[in-house]
Amino acid sequence: MKPVFALLFCTVSFCLSAQVNWIKQSLPVIPRSAIYPNWDAVATADACVLLVNDTFKMWYSGAGWLSAGDTSVNVRIGYAWSTDGLNWNQFAANPVLDRSSSDINAPDYWNVETANVIYDTAAPPAERYRMWYSGKQYDTALTTGNYKVCYATSPNGINWTKYAGNPVLTAGSSADWNNLLISNVSVLRDGDTLKLWFASPDGFLNNQPTDGKGNIGYATSTDGINWIKYPNPVLIAGVGNSPDSAVVAEPSVLKIGNTYHMWYSMINSWAIENFVVGYASSTDGINWIKHNANPVLPLGGFGAWDRYWAAHPGVVYNAQNGDLFMYYTGRDSTVFPNLTDYYWDIGLARSTLISGIAPPTSQSVPLTSVYPVPASEVLYLRSTEIISSLVFNDLAGRVVNTENNIASYSAELDIHLLPPGHYVITVTYASGSQTNHQLIVR
């Protein structure tokens, strides 16, 4: 009998992580307020984070009301800052970007959301912060052209001026693969060129591999206003039983060294929209290789705040220490009976850059994620290789428990009887290799 742990289940399923071990924080870092009529009462989501000097700066979507007189829930963009990436200060005068509610013909009359901001030292000081965001004109989801990409600038990331000629990027015709809407962009400056990746579904069925799926496209610009679309999608939803067979969307792209890294949302069925995060890499930003162990960020376990949705990644890289911070949107329910009975918030997962994040080979060190840390009730393990056994030691080196004959990529452990403290988990894989992981029980 095992006095401390009970192995709840192990299944050969999606492997977590591939290039990196993502360790989730146990609770959201930017929660919705759940207070009527706050601007973020219903949701916080869609984080974009920059590290400017020593400060983390976040722009994010909030759904709610500005006053009790509002007759509908609308989405606006807020701002927050942090010195450590974990503890955040929300701007007292949020939102910092509102919808154009006085102009029914404006592309962002109904919502402004999914902001993507760059800090551009090549821009004039008054336009140093440059934002591309999704504008929604009508209170409907898939009206052709309803979501368009709009543009705004700011000297400080707080006071924004919308471009008078918005939108700057729109959906194509029915003959194009990006024929319904365009949203959720990721922009970076690469030399003299601005490069943009965007999400768009193909709603017209004409025997193309993109038909009926959400896909990711690419565009370039020299001024951030006039964009040239690449003719074909650069990342297409998968086929068959692949974990992204219905949708790839919401890209977050970084260029580190000579490699482009993309984290993106994905699902394998429209029936249950339980989005998770996938990863792909590229040497040119156009030809992408999906990682063979996607997803890299899975749903949370039973009872977790991100049990139903863990996606829309916004990844920031700290070049000084190699840390990667992924801010993602989580949800724990499929229905929303009232403001207090569900979560739709922004969470954080952390990792460290692994030698250019090259795809693993058969000789690679196994990558295993152990979360949440700290833990109190249930502990999850996901790996890129089959786990054979686990050994738990306290800091004095004493063995407190073992789990044998797992034979799976994943495990879920009941640890509620383990006394609070620090432990080391030694994971042995089917290949015979081992890795050690820290565990904190509270």
C-alpha positions in Angstrom: 0.0 0.0 0.0 1.2 3.5 -0.8 0.6 5.7 2.3 1.0 9.1 0.7 0.1 9.0 -3.0 -2.6 7.4 -5.1 -2.0 7.3 -8.8 -5.3 8.5 -10.3 -4.6 7.8 -13.9 -2.0 7.6 -16.6 -2.9 7.8 -20.3 -0.9 7.8 -23.5 -2.3 11.1 -24.8 -1.0 14.5 -25.8 2.5 15.0 -24.5 3.2 18.4 -22.9 6.0 20.6 -23.9 8.5 19.7 -26.4 11.1 22.3 -26.7 10.4 23.8 -23.3 9.0 22.8 -19.9 6.2 25.2 -19.1 5.4 25.4 -15.4 2.0 27.0 -14.7 1.3 29.3 -11.8 -1.6 27.9 -9.8 -3.8 31.0 -9.9 -4.5 33.7 -12.5 -2.2 36.7 -12.5 -4.8 39.1 -13.9 -8.3 37.9 -12.8 -11.5 39.4 -14.0 -13.2 41.6 -11.3 -16.5 39.7 -11.3 -18.1 43.0 -10.1 -20.9 44.7 -11.9 -20.6 47.0 -13.7 -16.8 47.0 -14.0 -15.2 47.1 -17.5 -13.5 43.7 -16.8 -16.3 42.1 -14.8 -16.9 39.2 -17.3 -13.4 38.4 -18.5 -9.8 39.3 -18.7 -8.0 37.8 -21.7 -5.7 38.1 -24.7 -2.6 39.4 -23.0 0.3 41.0 -24.9 3.4 41.6 -22.7 6.6 43.5 -23.4 9.7 43.8 -21.3 10.8 47.4 -21.6 14.0 48.1 -19.6 13.2 46.4 -16.3 9.4 46.6 -16.5 6.9 44.1 -17.8 4.1 45.9 -19.6 0.8 44.2 -20.5 -2.1 45.2 -22.7 -5.2 42.9 -22.4 -8.8 42.6 -23.3 -11.5 43.2 -20.7 -15.2 42.4 -21.2 -17.8 44.1 -19.1 -19.6 47.5 -18.7 -18.3 51.0 -18.1 -21.4 52.0 -16.1 -24.7 50.7 -15.0 -26.2 52.5 -17.9 -24.5 50.2 -20.4 -27.0 48.0 -22.2 -24.5 45.4 -23.5 -21.2 43.7 -22.7 -18.4 45.2 -24.8 -14.7 44.5 -25.0 -12.0 47.1 -24.3 -8.3 47.2 -23.8 -6.6 47.7 -20.5 -3.0 48.1 -19.2 -1.0 46.7 -16.3 2.7 46.7 -15.3 5.0 44.5 -13.2 8.5 44.4 -12.0 8.7 40.6 -11.8 6.1 39.4 -14.3 4.1 37.7 -11.6 2.7 40.5 -9.4 0.8 43.0 -11.5 -0.5 46.6 -11.0 -3.6 47.3 -13.1 -3.9 50.9 -14.3 -6.4 52.7 -12.2 -7.9 54.6 -15.2 -8.5 51.5 -17.3 -9.5 50.9 -20.1 -6.8 52.7 -22.1 -8.4 52.0 -25.5 -12.2 52.1 -25.9 -14.5 51.3 -28.8 -15.6 54.0 -31.2 -19.2 53.9 -29.8 -20.2 57.2 -31.4 -19.7 56.0 -34.9 -21.7 53.0 -36.0 -19.7 52.8 -39.2 -16.4 52.6 -37.4 -14.5 49.2 -37.7 -14.3 49.1 -33.9 -17.8 50.4 -33.1 -18.6 47.3 -31.0 -15.3 46.0 -29.6 -11.6 46.6 -29.4 -9.7 43.5 -28.4 -6.6 41.3 -28.8 -4.0 44.1 -28.8 -0.5 43.4 -30.0 2.0 46.1 -29.0 5.6 46.6 -30.0 8.1 49.1 -28.5 9.7 50.6 -31.7 12.8 52.6 -31.2 12.8 53.4 -34.9 9.5 55.3 -34.5 9.1 59.0 -33.5 8.9 59.4 -29.6 5.2 60.2 -29.8 4.6 56.9 -31.6 7.1 54.8 -29.8 4.4 52.3 -28.7 2.6 50.9 -31.7 -0.6 48.8 -31.3 -2.4 46.6 -33.8 -5.7 45.4 -32.5 -8.9 43.6 -33.6 -11.8 45.9 -34.2 -15.3 44.4 -34.2 -18.1 46.4 -35.9 -21.2 44.4 -35.1 -22.5 42.2 -32.3 -22.1 39.0 -34.4 -19.3 36.5 -34.6 -18.7 35.5 -38.2 -20.2 38.3 -40.3 -17.9 38.6 -43.3 -15.4 41.2 -42.6 -16.7 41.8 -39.1 -13.2 41.6 -37.5 -10.6 43.9 -39.0 -7.1 44.9 -37.9 -6.8 48.5 -36.7 -3.8 50.6 -35.6 -3.0 53.1 -32.8 0.1 54.8 -31.5 1.2 56.1 -28.1 4.2 57.8 -26.5 3.8 55.9 -23.2 1.6 52.9 -23.8 -1.3 54.5 -21.9 -2.5 57.5 -24.0 -3.4 56.1 -27.5 -4.3 57.8 -30.8 -6.2 55.7 -33.3 -5.1 55.9 -36.9 -7.7 57.9 -38.8 -7.7 55.6 -41.8 -8.5 52.4 -39.9 -8.7 49.5 -40.6 -5.2 48.7 -41.9 -5.8 45.0 -42.7 -9.0 43.3 -43.8 -10.3 39.9 -45.0 -10.0 38.9 -48.6 -12.6 37.9 -51.1 -14.4 34.6 -51.3 -11.7 33.4 -53.6 -9.0 34.0 -50.9 -8.4 31.6 -48.1 -8.7 34.5 -45.5 -12.3 35.3 -46.6 -14.3 35.8 -43.4 -12.3 38.0 -41.0 -8.8 38.8 -39.8 -7.9 39.1 -36.1 -5.4 38.2 -33.4 -2.1 39.5 -34.9 1.5 39.2 -33.8 3.9 41.9 -35.0 7.7 42.2 -34.8 10.3 44.5 -36.4 12.9 42.6 -38.4 15.4 45.2 -39.7 13.5 47.6 -41.8 10.5 45.4 -42.2 7.5 44.9 -40.0 6.3 41.3 -40.0 2.8 40.4 -39.0 1.1 37.0 -38.5 -2.7 36.8 -38.3 -5.6 34.4 -37.7 -8.3 33.9 -40.3 -10.9 31.2 -41.0 -11.7 29.9 -44.5 -15.5 29.9 -44.6 -15.9 29.1 -48.3 -15.6 25.4 -49.3 -13.8 25.1 -52.7 -11.7 22.0 -52.3 -8.7 23.7 -50.6 -6.8 22.3 -47.6 -7.9 25.4 -45.6 -11.6 24.8 -46.2 -13.7 25.2 -43.0 -10.6 25.6 -40.8 -8.9 28.4 -38.9 -5.4 29.1 -40.3 -2.6 31.6 -39.8 -1.4 34.0 -42.5 1.5 36.4 -42.9 2.0 40.0 -44.1 4.8 42.6 -44.3 4.9 46.4 -44.2 7.4 49.2 -44.0 5.1 51.7 -42.1 2.7 49.5 -40.2 -0.3 50.8 -42.1 0.1 49.5 -45.7 0.4 45.7 -45.5 1.2 43.1 -48.2 -0.3 39.8 -47.5 1.6 36.6 -48.4 -0.7 34.8 -50.8 -1.0 31.5 -48.9 -1.4 30.7 -45.2 1.9 29.9 -43.5 0.4 27.6 -40.9 -2.6 25.4 -41.7 -4.8 23.4 -39.4 -3.9 19.7 -39.3 -5.7 16.7 -40.6 -7.2 13.5 -39.2 -6.8 13.1 -35.5 -4.0 15.7 -35.1 -4.5 18.0 -32.0 -4.9 21.0 -34.3 -7.2 19.5 -37.0 -9.8 22.2 -36.7 -8.0 25.5 -35.9 -4.7 27.1 -35.6 -5.0 30.7 -34.5 -3.9 33.5 -32.2 -0.1 33.4 -32.9 2.5 34.8 -30.7 5.8 35.1 -32.6 9.3 35.9 -31.3 12.6 36.0 -33.2 15.5 34.8 -31.1 18.8 34.7 -32.9 18.1 33.4 -36.4 15.0 31.4 -35.4 11.4 32.4 -35.4 9.3 30.8 -32.6 5.5 30.7 -32.8 3.1 29.7 -30.0 -0.5 29.5 -31.1 -4.0 28.3 -30.0 -5.4 25.1 -31.5 -8.3 22.7 -31.2 -9.1 19.5 -32.9 -12.9 19.8 -32.9 -15.4 22.7 -33.2 -17.8 20.6 -31.0 -15.9 21.4 -27.8 -13.8 24.6 -27.9 -11.2 23.5 -25.4 -8.3 25.4 -26.9 -4.7 24.6 -25.9 -1.3 25.9 -27.0 0.9 24.5 -29.8 4.4 25.5 -31.0 6.2 25.8 -34.3 9.6 27.0 -35.5 10.9 28.6 -38.7 14.0 30.0 -40.2 12.2 32.6 -42.4 8.8 33.3 -40.7 7.0 31.7 -43.7 7.9 28.0 -43.7 7.0 26.6 -40.3 7.6 23.2 -38.7 5.0 22.2 -36.1 6.4 20.5 -33.0 5.8 16.7 -33.0 4.7 16.6 -29.4 2.0 19.4 -29.4 0.3 20.7 -27.4 3.0 22.4 -25.3 0.5 23.9 -22.8 -2.4 21.6 -22.0 -5.7 22.2 -20.2 -5.5 22.3 -16.4 -6.6 19.3 -14.3 -9.9 18.7 -12.6 -10.9 21.7 -10.6 -8.2 24.0 -12.1 -9.2 27.5 -13.2 -8.0 26.7 -16.7 -9.7 23.3 -16.9 -11.7 24.0 -20.1 -9.5 26.5 -21.9 -5.7 27.3 -21.8 -4.8 29.3 -24.9 -4.3 32.7 -26.6 -0.6 32.8 -25.7 1.4 36.0 -25.3 5.1 35.1 -24.9 7.9 37.4 -23.7 11.6 36.6 -23.6 14.1 37.9 -21.1 17.4 37.8 -22.9 19.4 38.5 -19.8 18.5 35.2 -18.1 16.8 33.1 -20.9 13.4 33.1 -19.1 10.3 32.7 -21.1 7.0 34.0 -19.7 3.7 32.8 -21.4 0.6 34.7 -20.5 -2.5 32.8 -21.5 -6.3 32.9 -21.2 -7.9 30.3 -19.1 -11.5 29.2 -18.4 -13.0 26.6 -16.2 -16.5 26.2 -17.5 -18.6 25.9 -20.7 -21.5 27.9 -19.3 -21.7 31.2 -17.4 -24.7 31.3 -15.0 -23.6 34.5 -13.2 -20.6 36.6 -12.5 -19.3 34.5 -9.6 -19.6 31.0 -10.8 -16.8 30.7 -13.4 -13.3 31.9 -14.4 -12.1 33.6 -17.6 -8.8 35.1 -16.6 -5.2 35.6 -17.6 -2.6 33.1 -16.2 1.1 32.6 -16.4 3.4 29.7 -17.4 7.2 30.0 -17.1 10.0 28.3 -18.9 13.6 28.7 -19.9 15.0 28.9 -23.5 16.7 25.6 -24.4 19.5 26.1 -26.8 17.6 27.7 -29.6 14.6 25.5 -28.9 15.6 22.9 -31.5 13.2 20.1 -32.2 14.1 17.0 -30.0 15.7 14.0 -31.4 15.8 10.5 -30.1 19.0 11.4 -28.2 17.4 14.5 -26.6 17.0 14.8 -22.8 13.3 14.1 -22.0 11.3 17.3 -21.2 8.8 16.9 -18.4 6.5 19.4 -16.9 5.5 19.1 -13.2 2.7 21.4 -12.2 1.2 23.2 -10.4 4.1 24.4 -8.2 3.4 24.9 -5.4 0.7 22.1 -5.2 -1.7 21.1 -2.5 -4.2 18.5 -3.8 -3.3 17.1 -7.2 0.0 17.0 -9.1 0.3 16.6 -12.9 3.2 15.3 -14.9 3.4 15.5 -18.7 6.5 14.4 -20.7 7.9 14.1 -24.2 8.9 10.5 -23.4 7.2 7.6 -21.8 7.5 7.7 -18.0 8.5 4.5 -16.4 8.6 5.3 -12.7 8.7 8.2 -10.1 10.6 8.4 -6.9 9.8 11.2 -4.3 12.5 12.3 -1.9 12.5 14.8 0.9 15.4 17.3 1.2 17.2 14.9 3.5 17.3 12.3 0.7 14.7 10.0 2.3 12.3 8.2 -0.1 8.8 9.1 0.8 7.0 7.3 -2.1 7.5 5.6 -5.4 5.3 5.0 -8.4 6.2 2.1 -10.7 4.9 0.7 -14.0 3.4 4.0 -15.2 4.2 3.4 -18.9 2.7 6.7 -20.1 3.5 10.2 -21.2 1.3 11.6 -18.3 0.4 11.0 -14.7 -2.0 12.6 -12.2 -1.2 12.2 -8.5 -3.2 12.7 -5.4 -0.8 14.4 -2.9 -3.2 15.9 -0.3 -1.8 13.6 2.4 1.8 14.7 1.9 3.1 17.1 4.6 3.9 20.6 3.5 7.5 21.1 2.4 10.0 20.7 -0.4 10.6 17.5 -2.3 12.6 16.2 -5.3 11.0 14.0 -7.9 13.2 11.7 -9.9 11.6 10.6 -13.2 12.8 7.5 -14.9 11.9 7.0 -18.5 11.4 4.0 -20.7 14.7 4.9 -22.4 16.5 4.5 -19.1 17.3 8.2 -18.7 16.4 10.3 -15.7 15.5 13.9 -14.8 15.0 15.6 -11.4 12.2 18.1 -10.6 11.4 20.2 -7.6 8.1 20.0 -5.8 6.7 22.3 -3.2 3.6 21.1 -1.2 1.6 23.7 0.7 
